[in-house]
Amino acid sequence: MSGQKYLPSDVSRNLVQRLSKPSLTIREQEVLTRIAEGKSNQEIGKHLFITEGTVKSPINRILAKLEVNDRTQAVLVALRSGWVSEQMLYG
């Protein structure tokens, strides 16, 4: 192979997917999970022991990192990326 390294297509596909996913902090992942569960900012704040206003910061960072405009789009990206599963949402 003329000195080149070979990666099987499934390995390279997984690698590209991992590298192209934005990384979310643990707090952002927690907030995104609660958003996917349909929780309001107030409910998320109570669950995470932070104020409703403080919840807006990780939400804004999530939307920016995922390059989406709203919570619904963020949940769709989370489902497609495997950060949130339908089973997790519906028990």
Backbone atoms as SQL, in Angstrom:
CREATE TABLE atoms (id INTEGER PRIMARY KEY, chain TEXT, resi INTEGER, resn TEXT, atom TEXT, x REAL, y REAL, z REAL);
INSERT INTO atoms VALUES
  (1, 'A', 1, 'MET', 'N', 0.825, -1.193, 0.000),
  (2, 'A', 1, 'MET', 'CA', 0.000, 0.000, 0.000),
  (3, 'A', 1, 'MET', 'C', 0.869, 1.255, 0.000),
  (4, 'A', 2, 'SER', 'N', 2.043, 1.166, -0.535),
  (5, 'A', 2, 'SER', 'CA', 2.965, 2.297, -0.693),
  (6, 'A', 2, 'SER', 'C', 3.176, 3.093, 0.593),
  (7, 'A', 3, 'GLY', 'N', 3.261, 2.400, 1.716),
  (8, 'A', 3, 'GLY', 'CA', 3.559, 3.039, 2.991),
  (9, 'A', 3, 'GLY', 'C', 2.406, 3.778, 3.638),
  (10, 'A', 4, 'GLN', 'N', 1.239, 3.719, 3.067),
  (11, 'A', 4, 'GLN', 'CA', 0.073, 4.401, 3.637),
  (12, 'A', 4, 'GLN', 'C', -0.608, 3.519, 4.663),
  (13, 'A', 5, 'LYS', 'N', -1.252, 4.128, 5.616),
  (14, 'A', 5, 'LYS', 'CA', -2.001, 3.388, 6.621),
  (15, 'A', 5, 'LYS', 'C', -3.430, 3.198, 6.121),
  (16, 'A', 6, 'TYR', 'N', -4.010, 2.068, 6.483),
  (17, 'A', 6, 'TYR', 'CA', -5.355, 1.747, 6.047),
  (18, 'A', 6, 'TYR', 'C', -6.280, 1.679, 7.262),
  (19, 'A', 7, 'LEU', 'N', -7.437, 2.325, 7.158),
  (20, 'A', 7, 'LEU', 'CA', -8.483, 2.219, 8.167),
  (21, 'A', 7, 'LEU', 'C', -9.719, 1.639, 7.507),
  (22, 'A', 8, 'PRO', 'N', -10.292, 0.610, 8.107),
  (23, 'A', 8, 'PRO', 'CA', -11.553, 0.087, 7.558),
  (24, 'A', 8, 'PRO', 'C', -12.603, 1.197, 7.512),
  (25, 'A', 9, 'SER', 'N', -13.507, 1.131, 6.566),
  (26, 'A', 9, 'SER', 'CA', -14.482, 2.204, 6.360),
  (27, 'A', 9, 'SER', 'C', -15.342, 2.451, 7.603),
  (28, 'A', 10, 'ASP', 'N', -15.730, 1.393, 8.337),
  (29, 'A', 10, 'ASP', 'CA', -16.554, 1.611, 9.524),
  (30, 'A', 10, 'ASP', 'C', -15.768, 2.340, 10.616),
  (31, 'A', 11, 'VAL', 'N', -14.494, 2.054, 10.741),
  (32, 'A', 11, 'VAL', 'CA', -13.658, 2.732, 11.734),
  (33, 'A', 11, 'VAL', 'C', -13.483, 4.200, 11.349),
  (34, 'A', 12, 'SER', 'N', -13.189, 4.459, 10.096),
  (35, 'A', 12, 'SER', 'CA', -12.997, 5.845, 9.664),
  (36, 'A', 12, 'SER', 'C', -14.293, 6.643, 9.772),
  (37, 'A', 13, 'ARG', 'N', -15.430, 6.019, 9.475),
  (38, 'A', 13, 'ARG', 'CA', -16.722, 6.691, 9.597),
  (39, 'A', 13, 'ARG', 'C', -16.980, 7.074, 11.047),
  (40, 'A', 14, 'ASN', 'N', -16.730, 6.139, 11.987),
  (41, 'A', 14, 'ASN', 'CA', -16.907, 6.441, 13.410),
  (42, 'A', 14, 'ASN', 'C', -15.966, 7.543, 13.871),
  (43, 'A', 15, 'LEU', 'N', -14.746, 7.520, 13.381),
  (44, 'A', 15, 'LEU', 'CA', -13.767, 8.529, 13.747),
  (45, 'A', 15, 'LEU', 'C', -14.205, 9.908, 13.265),
  (46, 'A', 16, 'VAL', 'N', -14.671, 9.991, 12.047),
  (47, 'A', 16, 'VAL', 'CA', -15.142, 11.268, 11.512),
  (48, 'A', 16, 'VAL', 'C', -16.336, 11.774, 12.311),
  (49, 'A', 17, 'GLN', 'N', -17.252, 10.885, 12.667),
  (50, 'A', 17, 'GLN', 'CA', -18.414, 11.292, 13.459),
  (51, 'A', 17, 'GLN', 'C', -17.985, 11.828, 14.818),
  (52, 'A', 18, 'ARG', 'N', -17.051, 11.164, 15.475),
  (53, 'A', 18, 'ARG', 'CA', -16.583, 11.613, 16.787),
  (54, 'A', 18, 'ARG', 'C', -15.883, 12.955, 16.701),
  (55, 'A', 19, 'LEU', 'N', -15.067, 13.126, 15.682),
  (56, 'A', 19, 'LEU', 'CA', -14.327, 14.376, 15.547),
  (57, 'A', 19, 'LEU', 'C', -15.224, 15.532, 15.155),
  (58, 'A', 20, 'SER', 'N', -16.309, 15.243, 14.465),
  (59, 'A', 20, 'SER', 'CA', -17.191, 16.312, 14.015),
  (60, 'A', 20, 'SER', 'C', -18.231, 16.702, 15.063),
  (61, 'A', 21, 'LYS', 'N', -18.400, 15.900, 16.099),
  (62, 'A', 21, 'LYS', 'CA', -19.350, 16.236, 17.160),
  (63, 'A', 21, 'LYS', 'C', -18.764, 17.314, 18.057),
  (64, 'A', 22, 'PRO', 'N', -19.547, 18.340, 18.344),
  (65, 'A', 22, 'PRO', 'CA', -19.057, 19.314, 19.312),
  (66, 'A', 22, 'PRO', 'C', -19.007, 18.665, 20.695),
  (67, 'A', 23, 'SER', 'N', -18.093, 19.101, 21.508),
  (68, 'A', 23, 'SER', 'CA', -18.032, 18.522, 22.843),
  (69, 'A', 23, 'SER', 'C', -18.833, 19.391, 23.805),
  (70, 'A', 24, 'LEU', 'N', -19.654, 18.744, 24.582),
  (71, 'A', 24, 'LEU', 'CA', -20.455, 19.430, 25.583),
  (72, 'A', 24, 'LEU', 'C', -19.883, 19.126, 26.960),
  (73, 'A', 25, 'THR', 'N', -19.945, 20.122, 27.836),
  (74, 'A', 25, 'THR', 'CA', -19.522, 19.895, 29.209),
  (75, 'A', 25, 'THR', 'C', -20.537, 18.983, 29.895),
  (76, 'A', 26, 'ILE', 'N', -20.177, 18.482, 31.036),
  (77, 'A', 26, 'ILE', 'CA', -21.103, 17.634, 31.796),
  (78, 'A', 26, 'ILE', 'C', -22.370, 18.403, 32.122),
  (79, 'A', 27, 'ARG', 'N', -22.229, 19.663, 32.531),
  (80, 'A', 27, 'ARG', 'CA', -23.400, 20.484, 32.852),
  (81, 'A', 27, 'ARG', 'C', -24.271, 20.676, 31.616),
  (82, 'A', 28, 'GLU', 'N', -23.660, 20.936, 30.474),
  (83, 'A', 28, 'GLU', 'CA', -24.429, 21.107, 29.247),
  (84, 'A', 28, 'GLU', 'C', -25.151, 19.820, 28.874),
  (85, 'A', 29, 'GLN', 'N', -24.511, 18.683, 29.080),
  (86, 'A', 29, 'GLN', 'CA', -25.155, 17.400, 28.818),
  (87, 'A', 29, 'GLN', 'C', -26.346, 17.199, 29.749),
  (88, 'A', 30, 'GLU', 'N', -26.186, 17.565, 31.015),
  (89, 'A', 30, 'GLU', 'CA', -27.295, 17.444, 31.970),
  (90, 'A', 30, 'GLU', 'C', -28.469, 18.312, 31.541),
  (91, 'A', 31, 'VAL', 'N', -28.173, 19.550, 31.158),
  (92, 'A', 31, 'VAL', 'CA', -29.226, 20.470, 30.736),
  (93, 'A', 31, 'VAL', 'C', -29.890, 19.966, 29.459),
  (94, 'A', 32, 'LEU', 'N', -29.099, 19.495, 28.519),
  (95, 'A', 32, 'LEU', 'CA', -29.656, 18.982, 27.266),
  (96, 'A', 32, 'LEU', 'C', -30.569, 17.782, 27.511),
  (97, 'A', 33, 'THR', 'N', -30.182, 16.928, 28.429),
  (98, 'A', 33, 'THR', 'CA', -31.028, 15.782, 28.778),
  (99, 'A', 33, 'THR', 'C', -32.358, 16.254, 29.346),
  (100, 'A', 34, 'ARG', 'N', -32.321, 17.241, 30.226),
  (101, 'A', 34, 'ARG', 'CA', -33.569, 17.762, 30.813),
  (102, 'A', 34, 'ARG', 'C', -34.430, 18.447, 29.760),
  (103, 'A', 35, 'ILE', 'N', -33.782, 19.155, 28.830),
  (104, 'A', 35, 'ILE', 'CA', -34.536, 19.771, 27.729),
  (105, 'A', 35, 'ILE', 'C', -35.241, 18.675, 26.935),
  (106, 'A', 36, 'ALA', 'N', -34.523, 17.596, 26.653),
  (107, 'A', 36, 'ALA', 'CA', -35.096, 16.486, 25.886),
  (108, 'A', 36, 'ALA', 'C', -36.270, 15.849, 26.620),
  (109, 'A', 37, 'GLU', 'N', -36.241, 15.914, 27.939),
  (110, 'A', 37, 'GLU', 'CA', -37.350, 15.385, 28.747),
  (111, 'A', 37, 'GLU', 'C', -38.538, 16.342, 28.780),
  (112, 'A', 38, 'GLY', 'N', -38.377, 17.512, 28.143),
  (113, 'A', 38, 'GLY', 'CA', -39.469, 18.482, 28.098),
  (114, 'A', 38, 'GLY', 'C', -39.539, 19.391, 29.304),
  (115, 'A', 39, 'LYS', 'N', -38.469, 19.466, 30.076),
  (116, 'A', 39, 'LYS', 'CA', -38.463, 20.285, 31.289),
  (117, 'A', 39, 'LYS', 'C', -38.315, 21.763, 30.939),
  (118, 'A', 40, 'SER', 'N', -38.946, 22.603, 31.736),
  (119, 'A', 40, 'SER', 'CA', -38.813, 24.053, 31.588),
  (120, 'A', 40, 'SER', 'C', -37.509, 24.507, 32.238),
  (121, 'A', 41, 'ASN', 'N', -37.124, 25.754, 31.980),
  (122, 'A', 41, 'ASN', 'CA', -35.924, 26.285, 32.622),
  (123, 'A', 41, 'ASN', 'C', -36.058, 26.236, 34.142),
  (124, 'A', 42, 'GLN', 'N', -37.233, 26.537, 34.643),
  (125, 'A', 42, 'GLN', 'CA', -37.467, 26.502, 36.088),
  (126, 'A', 42, 'GLN', 'C', -37.280, 25.085, 36.628),
  (127, 'A', 43, 'GLU', 'N', -37.831, 24.094, 35.944),
  (128, 'A', 43, 'GLU', 'CA', -37.696, 22.702, 36.379),
  (129, 'A', 43, 'GLU', 'C', -36.248, 22.233, 36.304),
  (130, 'A', 44, 'ILE', 'N', -35.552, 22.638, 35.237),
  (131, 'A', 44, 'ILE', 'CA', -34.136, 22.275, 35.101),
  (132, 'A', 44, 'ILE', 'C', -33.346, 22.885, 36.246),
  (133, 'A', 45, 'GLY', 'N', -33.607, 24.146, 36.546),
  (134, 'A', 45, 'GLY', 'CA', -32.918, 24.821, 37.640),
  (135, 'A', 45, 'GLY', 'C', -33.135, 24.127, 38.976),
  (136, 'A', 46, 'LYS', 'N', -34.365, 23.747, 39.260),
  (137, 'A', 46, 'LYS', 'CA', -34.654, 23.043, 40.517),
  (138, 'A', 46, 'LYS', 'C', -33.903, 21.720, 40.587),
  (139, 'A', 47, 'HIS', 'N', -33.882, 20.995, 39.489),
  (140, 'A', 47, 'HIS', 'CA', -33.211, 19.691, 39.457),
  (141, 'A', 47, 'HIS', 'C', -31.703, 19.828, 39.665),
  (142, 'A', 48, 'LEU', 'N', -31.120, 20.887, 39.087),
  (143, 'A', 48, 'LEU', 'CA', -29.675, 21.071, 39.151),
  (144, 'A', 48, 'LEU', 'C', -29.248, 22.020, 40.272),
  (145, 'A', 49, 'PHE', 'N', -30.214, 22.496, 41.059),
  (146, 'A', 49, 'PHE', 'CA', -29.941, 23.395, 42.181),
  (147, 'A', 49, 'PHE', 'C', -29.282, 24.695, 41.730),
  (148, 'A', 50, 'ILE', 'N', -29.789, 25.252, 40.624),
  (149, 'A', 50, 'ILE', 'CA', -29.341, 26.544, 40.128),
  (150, 'A', 50, 'ILE', 'C', -30.575, 27.374, 39.805),
  (151, 'A', 51, 'THR', 'N', -30.393, 28.687, 39.660),
  (152, 'A', 51, 'THR', 'CA', -31.542, 29.537, 39.371),
  (153, 'A', 51, 'THR', 'C', -31.998, 29.358, 37.926),
  (154, 'A', 52, 'GLU', 'N', -33.229, 29.740, 37.708),
  (155, 'A', 52, 'GLU', 'CA', -33.791, 29.666, 36.360),
  (156, 'A', 52, 'GLU', 'C', -32.954, 30.511, 35.398),
  (157, 'A', 53, 'GLY', 'N', -32.515, 31.672, 35.843),
  (158, 'A', 53, 'GLY', 'CA', -31.683, 32.537, 35.008),
  (159, 'A', 53, 'GLY', 'C', -30.351, 31.906, 34.662),
  (160, 'A', 54, 'THR', 'N', -29.783, 31.176, 35.614),
  (161, 'A', 54, 'THR', 'CA', -28.491, 30.524, 35.394),
  (162, 'A', 54, 'THR', 'C', -28.615, 29.410, 34.359),
  (163, 'A', 55, 'VAL', 'N', -29.774, 28.818, 34.244),
  (164, 'A', 55, 'VAL', 'CA', -30.001, 27.741, 33.268),
  (165, 'A', 55, 'VAL', 'C', -29.815, 28.255, 31.840),
  (166, 'A', 56, 'LYS', 'N', -30.080, 29.530, 31.628),
  (167, 'A', 56, 'LYS', 'CA', -30.011, 30.087, 30.276),
  (168, 'A', 56, 'LYS', 'C', -28.597, 30.057, 29.704),
  (169, 'A', 57, 'SER', 'N', -27.580, 30.167, 30.544),
  (170, 'A', 57, 'SER', 'CA', -26.196, 30.176, 30.038),
  (171, 'A', 57, 'SER', 'C', -25.828, 28.863, 29.353),
  (172, 'A', 58, 'PRO', 'N', -26.011, 27.712, 30.028),
  (173, 'A', 58, 'PRO', 'CA', -25.686, 26.472, 29.328),
  (174, 'A', 58, 'PRO', 'C', -26.588, 26.224, 28.114),
  (175, 'A', 59, 'ILE', 'N', -27.833, 26.679, 28.182),
  (176, 'A', 59, 'ILE', 'CA', -28.718, 26.504, 27.021),
  (177, 'A', 59, 'ILE', 'C', -28.170, 27.292, 25.828),
  (178, 'A', 60, 'ASN', 'N', -27.756, 28.526, 26.056),
  (179, 'A', 60, 'ASN', 'CA', -27.202, 29.329, 24.970),
  (180, 'A', 60, 'ASN', 'C', -25.919, 28.719, 24.421),
  (181, 'A', 61, 'ARG', 'N', -25.076, 28.167, 25.298),
  (182, 'A', 61, 'ARG', 'CA', -23.847, 27.516, 24.834),
  (183, 'A', 61, 'ARG', 'C', -24.174, 26.264, 24.021),
  (184, 'A', 62, 'ILE', 'N', -25.168, 25.489, 24.466),
  (185, 'A', 62, 'ILE', 'CA', -25.593, 24.287, 23.742),
  (186, 'A', 62, 'ILE', 'C', -26.065, 24.658, 22.340),
  (187, 'A', 63, 'LEU', 'N', -26.935, 25.654, 22.254),
  (188, 'A', 63, 'LEU', 'CA', -27.467, 26.072, 20.955),
  (189, 'A', 63, 'LEU', 'C', -26.335, 26.530, 20.035),
  (190, 'A', 64, 'ALA', 'N', -25.380, 27.271, 20.587),
  (191, 'A', 64, 'ALA', 'CA', -24.255, 27.747, 19.770),
  (192, 'A', 64, 'ALA', 'C', -23.375, 26.592, 19.316),
  (193, 'A', 65, 'LYS', 'N', -23.033, 25.682, 20.232),
  (194, 'A', 65, 'LYS', 'CA', -22.159, 24.556, 19.891),
  (195, 'A', 65, 'LYS', 'C', -22.804, 23.635, 18.863),
  (196, 'A', 66, 'LEU', 'N', -24.102, 23.432, 18.985),
  (197, 'A', 66, 'LEU', 'CA', -24.801, 22.536, 18.070),
  (198, 'A', 66, 'LEU', 'C', -25.240, 23.255, 16.789),
  (199, 'A', 67, 'GLU', 'N', -25.035, 24.576, 16.770),
  (200, 'A', 67, 'GLU', 'CA', -25.400, 25.406, 15.619),
  (201, 'A', 67, 'GLU', 'C', -26.873, 25.252, 15.255),
  (202, 'A', 68, 'VAL', 'N', -27.716, 25.391, 16.289),
  (203, 'A', 68, 'VAL', 'CA', -29.162, 25.318, 16.110),
  (204, 'A', 68, 'VAL', 'C', -29.799, 26.570, 16.698),
  (205, 'A', 69, 'ASN', 'N', -31.073, 26.779, 16.381),
  (206, 'A', 69, 'ASN', 'CA', -31.757, 28.004, 16.797),
  (207, 'A', 69, 'ASN', 'C', -32.674, 27.842, 17.996),
  (208, 'A', 70, 'ASP', 'N', -33.065, 26.613, 18.291),
  (209, 'A', 70, 'ASP', 'CA', -34.001, 26.442, 19.401),
  (210, 'A', 70, 'ASP', 'C', -33.828, 25.087, 20.078),
  (211, 'A', 71, 'ARG', 'N', -34.570, 24.917, 21.166),
  (212, 'A', 71, 'ARG', 'CA', -34.470, 23.719, 21.989),
  (213, 'A', 71, 'ARG', 'C', -34.872, 22.458, 21.222),
  (214, 'A', 72, 'THR', 'N', -35.893, 22.570, 20.387),
  (215, 'A', 72, 'THR', 'CA', -36.354, 21.409, 19.623),
  (216, 'A', 72, 'THR', 'C', -35.264, 20.905, 18.694),
  (217, 'A', 73, 'GLN', 'N', -34.605, 21.809, 18.008),
  (218, 'A', 73, 'GLN', 'CA', -33.511, 21.413, 17.121),
  (219, 'A', 73, 'GLN', 'C', -32.373, 20.793, 17.920),
  (220, 'A', 74, 'ALA', 'N', -32.108, 21.329, 19.103),
  (221, 'A', 74, 'ALA', 'CA', -31.045, 20.778, 19.956),
  (222, 'A', 74, 'ALA', 'C', -31.364, 19.342, 20.346),
  (223, 'A', 75, 'VAL', 'N', -32.614, 19.068, 20.669),
  (224, 'A', 75, 'VAL', 'CA', -33.017, 17.708, 21.034),
  (225, 'A', 75, 'VAL', 'C', -32.867, 16.769, 19.840),
  (226, 'A', 76, 'LEU', 'N', -33.224, 17.231, 18.660),
  (227, 'A', 76, 'LEU', 'CA', -33.061, 16.387, 17.468),
  (228, 'A', 76, 'LEU', 'C', -31.591, 16.041, 17.240),
  (229, 'A', 77, 'VAL', 'N', -30.714, 17.010, 17.400),
  (230, 'A', 77, 'VAL', 'CA', -29.277, 16.745, 17.259),
  (231, 'A', 77, 'VAL', 'C', -28.829, 15.765, 18.339),
  (232, 'A', 78, 'ALA', 'N', -29.315, 15.941, 19.556),
  (233, 'A', 78, 'ALA', 'CA', -28.947, 15.049, 20.664),
  (234, 'A', 78, 'ALA', 'C', -29.388, 13.614, 20.387),
  (235, 'A', 79, 'LEU', 'N', -30.566, 13.449, 19.841),
  (236, 'A', 79, 'LEU', 'CA', -31.060, 12.112, 19.500),
  (237, 'A', 79, 'LEU', 'C', -30.216, 11.491, 18.392),
  (238, 'A', 80, 'ARG', 'N', -29.942, 12.253, 17.351),
  (239, 'A', 80, 'ARG', 'CA', -29.147, 11.747, 16.223),
  (240, 'A', 80, 'ARG', 'C', -27.716, 11.417, 16.635),
  (241, 'A', 81, 'SER', 'N', -27.189, 12.190, 17.577),
  (242, 'A', 81, 'SER', 'CA', -25.800, 12.005, 18.011),
  (243, 'A', 81, 'SER', 'C', -25.644, 10.929, 19.072),
  (244, 'A', 82, 'GLY', 'N', -26.768, 10.472, 19.614),
  (245, 'A', 82, 'GLY', 'CA', -26.698, 9.441, 20.640),
  (246, 'A', 82, 'GLY', 'C', -26.475, 9.972, 22.045),
  (247, 'A', 83, 'TRP', 'N', -26.522, 11.297, 22.222),
  (248, 'A', 83, 'TRP', 'CA', -26.373, 11.862, 23.554),
  (249, 'A', 83, 'TRP', 'C', -27.611, 11.594, 24.402),
  (250, 'A', 84, 'VAL', 'N', -28.732, 11.493, 23.731),
  (251, 'A', 84, 'VAL', 'CA', -30.015, 11.230, 24.378),
  (252, 'A', 84, 'VAL', 'C', -30.672, 10.108, 23.585),
  (253, 'A', 85, 'SER', 'N', -31.229, 9.132, 24.274),
  (254, 'A', 85, 'SER', 'CA', -31.911, 8.055, 23.558),
  (255, 'A', 85, 'SER', 'C', -33.416, 8.154, 23.795),
  (256, 'A', 86, 'GLU', 'N', -34.160, 7.691, 22.825),
  (257, 'A', 86, 'GLU', 'CA', -35.625, 7.681, 22.982),
  (258, 'A', 86, 'GLU', 'C', -36.017, 6.819, 24.167),
  (259, 'A', 87, 'GLN', 'N', -35.316, 5.721, 24.360),
  (260, 'A', 87, 'GLN', 'CA', -35.613, 4.843, 25.491),
  (261, 'A', 87, 'GLN', 'C', -35.425, 5.580, 26.814),
  (262, 'A', 88, 'MET', 'N', -34.379, 6.406, 26.894),
  (263, 'A', 88, 'MET', 'CA', -34.117, 7.165, 28.092),
  (264, 'A', 88, 'MET', 'C', -35.262, 8.151, 28.352),
  (265, 'A', 89, 'LEU', 'N', -35.824, 8.697, 27.289),
  (266, 'A', 89, 'LEU', 'CA', -36.885, 9.679, 27.436),
  (267, 'A', 89, 'LEU', 'C', -38.217, 9.058, 27.808),
  (268, 'A', 90, 'TYR', 'N', -38.495, 7.895, 27.256),
  (269, 'A', 90, 'TYR', 'CA', -39.812, 7.293, 27.449),
  (270, 'A', 90, 'TYR', 'C', -39.794, 6.092, 28.392),
  (271, 'A', 91, 'GLY', 'N', -38.660, 5.853, 29.007),
  (272, 'A', 91, 'GLY', 'CA', -38.597, 4.762, 29.967),
  (273, 'A', 91, 'GLY', 'C', -38.420, 3.495, 29.311);
